[in-house]
Amino acid sequence: MIKQPEPGLYRTTKPYPGQEEAIPAGVLVYVGVEDGVAFVVRPGQNRRNRWFWGKPTYVLRSVSWAESLKRLPSEGFYTLPHDLTLDGGGRWLENAIVQLGYNGEGRGILFVAEDHDGEPRNVLVFSDRGVLVSDELLAKLVWAPILPVRPGASS
């Protein structure tokens, strides 16, 4: 039995054997388990700065390839561990709420929370344009437990 990686997001460091064109090196993948069988899949579509996964999925059969994957933090909401100076000017402050997403190459993108004065509801808004960040910063982000509200849930 293959030692399976934990389900989650990864960046490939080498092509998947036998599926080199579909899953090359340097791309974002999701590893999951269905009916006890580990699989790997590429991103399908992106909505609200989050990836949704589609088809095809590939059964994870290569131990050495699975061990070569680079684990990535989950998409979601975090706070900045320190100020972030932006190229071209500007700065996001330490503890700012950010949304973490990824590009197709598995590189982290941060989207800062904005409070829009004209918005009648008390909500934070995240742009669809973010800032690429280093793996070093990804490792330092602090999880922000912002819970989703499901349709029909009472407040």
C-alpha positions as CSV (number, residue, x, y, z in Angstrom):
1,M,0.0,0.0,0.0
2,I,1.3,3.4,-0.9
3,K,2.1,5.9,1.9
4,Q,-0.5,8.5,0.9
5,P,0.1,12.2,1.4
6,E,-2.5,14.0,3.5
7,P,-5.4,15.4,1.5
8,G,-4.8,19.0,0.5
9,L,-3.1,21.4,-1.8
10,Y,0.4,20.8,-3.2
11,R,2.8,22.1,-5.8
12,T,4.4,19.5,-8.0
13,T,8.2,19.4,-8.2
14,K,8.3,16.9,-11.1
15,P,5.9,15.6,-13.7
16,Y,3.5,12.7,-12.7
17,P,4.8,9.5,-14.3
18,G,2.7,8.5,-17.3
19,Q,0.7,11.8,-17.2
20,E,3.6,14.3,-17.8
21,E,1.5,16.6,-20.0
22,A,-1.6,16.6,-17.8
23,I,0.4,17.1,-14.5
24,P,3.8,18.6,-15.2
25,A,6.3,20.0,-12.7
26,G,5.5,23.3,-11.1
27,V,1.7,23.2,-11.0
28,L,-1.0,23.3,-8.4
29,V,-2.7,20.1,-7.5
30,Y,-5.1,18.7,-5.0
31,V,-4.6,15.3,-3.4
32,G,-7.7,13.7,-2.1
33,V,-9.1,10.3,-1.1
34,E,-12.3,8.7,-2.4
35,D,-13.4,5.2,-1.4
36,G,-10.0,4.7,0.2
37,V,-8.1,5.5,-3.1
38,A,-5.8,8.4,-3.2
39,F,-6.1,10.7,-6.3
40,V,-4.6,13.8,-7.7
41,V,-6.3,16.5,-9.8
42,R,-5.5,19.9,-11.3
43,P,-7.6,23.0,-10.7
44,G,-10.9,23.3,-12.6
45,Q,-12.3,26.7,-12.1
46,N,-11.7,29.7,-9.8
47,R,-14.5,31.5,-8.1
48,R,-14.1,34.1,-5.4
49,N,-10.3,33.5,-5.3
50,R,-10.8,29.8,-4.6
51,W,-10.1,26.8,-6.8
52,F,-12.8,24.2,-7.4
53,W,-11.6,20.8,-8.7
54,G,-12.9,18.8,-11.6
55,K,-12.0,16.0,-13.9
56,P,-10.0,14.1,-14.8
57,T,-8.6,12.7,-11.6
58,Y,-5.6,10.4,-11.6
59,V,-5.1,7.5,-9.2
60,L,-2.0,8.2,-7.1
61,R,0.3,5.2,-7.7
62,S,3.8,6.6,-7.5
63,V,5.3,6.7,-4.0
64,S,8.4,8.7,-5.1
65,W,6.3,11.2,-6.9
66,A,3.9,11.6,-3.9
67,E,7.0,12.2,-1.7
68,S,8.2,14.9,-4.1
69,L,5.1,17.1,-3.6
70,K,5.4,20.4,-1.8
71,R,2.6,20.9,0.8
72,L,0.8,24.2,0.7
73,P,-1.3,26.0,3.3
74,S,-5.1,25.7,2.7
75,E,-6.9,28.4,0.8
76,G,-8.8,30.7,3.2
77,F,-8.4,33.6,5.5
78,Y,-5.3,34.5,7.4
79,T,-3.6,37.5,9.1
80,L,-0.3,39.0,8.1
81,P,2.6,38.2,10.5
82,H,4.3,41.5,9.6
83,D,3.8,44.6,7.4
84,L,4.0,43.9,3.7
85,T,5.4,46.6,1.4
86,L,4.0,46.4,-2.1
87,D,5.9,47.0,-5.3
88,G,4.9,50.4,-6.7
89,G,4.1,51.8,-3.3
90,G,1.6,51.0,-0.6
91,R,1.7,48.8,2.4
92,W,-0.5,46.2,4.1
93,L,-0.2,46.3,7.9
94,E,0.7,43.5,10.3
95,N,-2.4,41.6,11.3
96,A,-4.4,42.7,8.2
97,I,-7.0,40.1,7.2
98,V,-6.0,38.5,3.9
99,Q,-7.5,35.8,1.7
100,L,-5.0,33.2,0.5
101,G,-5.4,31.8,-3.0
102,Y,-3.1,30.3,-5.6
103,N,-2.3,30.6,-9.2
104,G,-2.1,27.6,-11.5
105,E,1.6,27.2,-10.7
106,G,0.9,26.8,-7.0
107,R,2.3,30.2,-6.1
108,G,0.5,31.9,-3.2
109,I,-1.6,35.0,-3.9
110,L,-2.9,37.3,-1.1
111,F,-6.0,39.4,-1.4
112,V,-6.4,42.1,1.3
113,A,-9.7,42.7,3.1
114,E,-11.3,46.0,2.3
115,D,-14.1,47.8,4.2
116,H,-16.2,49.7,1.6
117,D,-17.8,52.8,3.1
118,G,-20.7,52.8,0.6
119,E,-21.6,49.2,1.3
120,P,-24.9,49.0,3.3
121,R,-24.0,45.7,4.9
122,N,-21.2,45.2,7.4
123,V,-19.0,43.1,5.2
124,L,-15.4,42.9,4.1
125,V,-14.7,42.7,0.4
126,F,-11.7,40.9,-1.2
127,S,-10.5,42.0,-4.7
128,D,-10.1,39.6,-7.5
129,R,-6.5,41.0,-8.0
130,G,-3.9,40.0,-5.4
131,V,-0.2,40.0,-4.7
132,L,2.1,37.1,-5.3
133,V,4.0,36.1,-2.2
134,S,6.9,34.0,-1.3
135,D,6.8,30.5,0.2
136,E,8.6,32.0,3.2
137,L,5.6,34.3,3.9
138,L,3.1,31.5,3.2
139,A,4.7,29.5,6.0
140,K,4.3,32.5,8.5
141,L,0.6,33.4,7.8
142,V,-1.7,33.0,10.8
143,W,-5.0,31.3,10.3
144,A,-8.0,33.6,10.8
145,P,-11.1,31.5,11.8
146,I,-13.6,33.3,9.7
147,L,-16.5,30.9,9.4
148,P,-18.7,30.6,6.3
149,V,-22.4,31.4,6.5
150,R,-24.5,28.9,4.6
151,P,-27.6,30.0,2.7
152,G,-30.7,29.8,5.0
153,A,-28.6,29.9,8.2
154,S,-30.1,32.1,10.9
155,S,-27.9,34.9,12.2
